[in-house]
Amino acid sequence: PITMALTTRVMRMQSQSQGVRCRTCTTMSSSTQRSRHLKKKNELNSSLALLASLVITVTPAAAHAVSIFEGNYADPKHPGCARAIASNGVVSGTDGTPGCDNGEPQQPWNLSGKIFEDEKKIFIDFSPKGGPKDLTGDWVGNGVRFPDGNVWKKL
């Protein structure tokens, strides 16, 4: 709403400054004064156009949707190993043997997932790691519960 109002205001200012008749231009007596005034007016139009394009360009980034699933997690089956879910459903982490607390070698991985905010569910494709293709995770208020009872607790 704020960005829309700002964009509208900038565009209104720009269109007003581009008007065919300018009171200042018509009351100036010398052509040199009119020329200077028109140059400043054109500079203003260019600045306003740049500002409008910046506002419009920045808007999509500001509209980034945050998911309840987005964040870092602790997995009790892999203590100390990274677990993260991005708002676009990408799930990433590392695995050790069995954990990552004692300097074990770690293997990073990335998995694709689909988040369904309304149902508070995420479906993750664990097949690249030898697991099921559509493992369901349910949001339980402080983390994600999987069918085997494991809960990734949000940090």
C-alpha positions as CSV (number, residue, x, y, z in Angstrom):
1,P,0.0,0.0,0.0
2,I,2.8,2.5,0.9
3,T,4.7,1.7,-2.3
4,M,1.5,2.0,-4.4
5,A,0.7,5.4,-2.9
6,L,4.3,6.6,-3.5
7,T,4.3,5.3,-7.1
8,T,0.9,7.0,-7.7
9,R,2.2,10.3,-6.2
10,V,5.4,10.3,-8.3
11,M,3.5,9.6,-11.5
12,R,1.0,12.3,-10.7
13,M,3.9,14.8,-10.1
14,Q,5.5,13.7,-13.3
15,S,2.4,14.2,-15.4
16,Q,1.7,17.6,-13.8
17,S,5.2,18.8,-14.6
18,Q,4.8,17.6,-18.2
19,G,1.8,19.8,-18.8
20,V,1.6,21.6,-22.1
21,R,1.0,25.0,-20.4
22,C,3.3,26.1,-17.7
23,R,2.4,29.4,-15.9
24,T,6.0,30.1,-15.2
25,C,7.0,29.7,-18.9
26,T,4.3,32.0,-20.1
27,T,5.0,34.8,-17.7
28,M,8.8,34.9,-18.3
29,S,9.8,37.7,-20.5
30,S,13.2,36.6,-21.8
31,S,13.8,33.5,-23.9
32,T,17.0,32.8,-21.8
33,Q,14.9,32.6,-18.6
34,R,12.3,30.3,-20.4
35,S,15.2,28.1,-21.7
36,R,16.7,27.7,-18.2
37,H,13.3,27.0,-16.7
38,L,12.5,24.3,-19.3
39,K,15.9,22.7,-18.7
40,K,15.2,22.5,-15.0
41,K,11.7,21.2,-15.7
42,N,13.2,18.5,-18.0
43,E,15.7,17.5,-15.3
44,L,12.8,17.2,-12.8
45,N,10.9,15.0,-15.2
46,S,14.0,12.8,-15.7
47,S,14.4,12.5,-11.9
48,L,10.8,11.7,-11.3
49,A,10.9,9.0,-14.1
50,L,14.0,7.5,-12.4
51,L,12.3,7.6,-9.0
52,A,9.1,5.9,-10.4
53,S,11.1,3.2,-12.0
54,L,13.1,2.5,-8.8
55,V,9.9,2.3,-6.8
56,I,8.4,-0.1,-9.3
57,T,11.6,-2.2,-9.5
58,V,11.9,-2.5,-5.7
59,T,8.3,-3.5,-5.1
60,P,8.6,-7.2,-6.0
61,A,11.5,-7.8,-3.6
62,A,9.6,-6.1,-0.8
63,A,6.7,-8.4,-1.5
64,H,8.6,-11.5,-0.4
65,A,6.3,-13.9,1.2
66,V,7.5,-15.4,4.5
67,S,6.5,-19.0,5.2
68,I,6.0,-20.4,8.7
69,F,8.3,-23.2,7.6
70,E,11.2,-20.8,6.6
71,G,14.1,-21.0,9.0
72,N,16.8,-23.2,10.6
73,Y,16.0,-26.4,12.5
74,A,17.4,-28.9,14.9
75,D,17.0,-32.6,13.9
76,P,17.2,-35.0,17.0
77,K,18.1,-37.9,14.7
78,H,21.2,-35.9,13.4
79,P,22.4,-33.8,16.4
80,G,24.3,-30.6,15.4
81,C,23.7,-31.1,11.7
82,A,22.3,-28.2,9.7
83,R,18.7,-28.2,8.6
84,A,17.0,-25.3,6.8
85,I,13.8,-24.7,4.9
86,A,13.5,-21.8,2.5
87,S,10.2,-20.0,1.7
88,N,10.3,-21.5,-1.8
89,G,10.3,-25.1,-0.4
90,V,14.0,-25.9,-0.9
91,V,15.3,-28.0,2.1
92,S,19.0,-28.1,2.8
93,G,21.3,-29.6,5.4
94,T,24.3,-31.7,6.2
95,D,24.6,-35.2,7.5
96,G,27.3,-36.8,9.6
97,T,27.6,-40.3,11.1
98,P,25.2,-40.1,12.9
99,G,25.5,-36.4,13.9
100,C,27.7,-33.4,13.4
101,D,28.6,-32.5,17.0
102,N,31.9,-34.4,17.3
103,G,33.8,-33.3,14.1
104,E,32.3,-36.1,12.0
105,P,32.7,-35.6,8.2
106,Q,29.6,-33.9,6.9
107,Q,27.8,-34.3,3.5
108,P,25.8,-31.3,2.4
109,W,22.5,-31.9,0.5
110,N,19.6,-30.0,-1.1
111,L,16.1,-31.3,-1.6
112,S,13.1,-29.8,-3.3
113,G,9.8,-29.4,-1.5
114,K,6.4,-27.8,-1.8
115,I,4.9,-25.8,1.0
116,F,1.1,-25.6,1.5
117,E,0.6,-22.8,4.0
118,D,-3.1,-23.1,4.3
119,E,-2.8,-26.8,5.3
120,K,0.4,-26.1,7.2
121,K,2.1,-28.9,5.3
122,I,5.3,-29.4,3.4
123,F,6.0,-32.2,1.0
124,I,9.7,-33.0,0.6
125,D,11.3,-35.1,-2.1
126,F,13.8,-37.2,-0.1
127,S,14.5,-39.6,-3.1
128,P,17.9,-38.1,-3.8
129,K,18.9,-39.3,-0.3
130,G,17.2,-42.7,-0.7
131,G,14.0,-41.7,1.0
132,P,10.4,-41.3,-0.2
133,K,9.5,-38.9,-3.0
134,D,6.7,-37.0,-1.2
135,L,7.4,-37.1,2.5
136,T,4.8,-35.1,4.4
137,G,5.9,-32.7,7.2
138,D,3.2,-31.1,9.4
139,W,3.7,-27.8,11.1
140,V,3.2,-28.4,14.8
141,G,3.7,-24.9,16.2
142,N,7.4,-25.1,16.9
143,G,8.6,-27.3,14.2
144,V,7.9,-29.9,11.5
145,R,6.7,-33.4,12.5
146,F,7.3,-36.3,10.0
147,P,5.4,-39.6,9.8
148,D,8.1,-41.5,11.7
149,G,7.5,-39.2,14.7
150,N,10.7,-37.2,14.2
151,V,10.3,-33.4,14.8
152,W,12.6,-30.9,13.4
153,K,12.4,-28.1,16.0
154,K,12.7,-24.6,14.7
155,L,15.6,-22.6,16.1
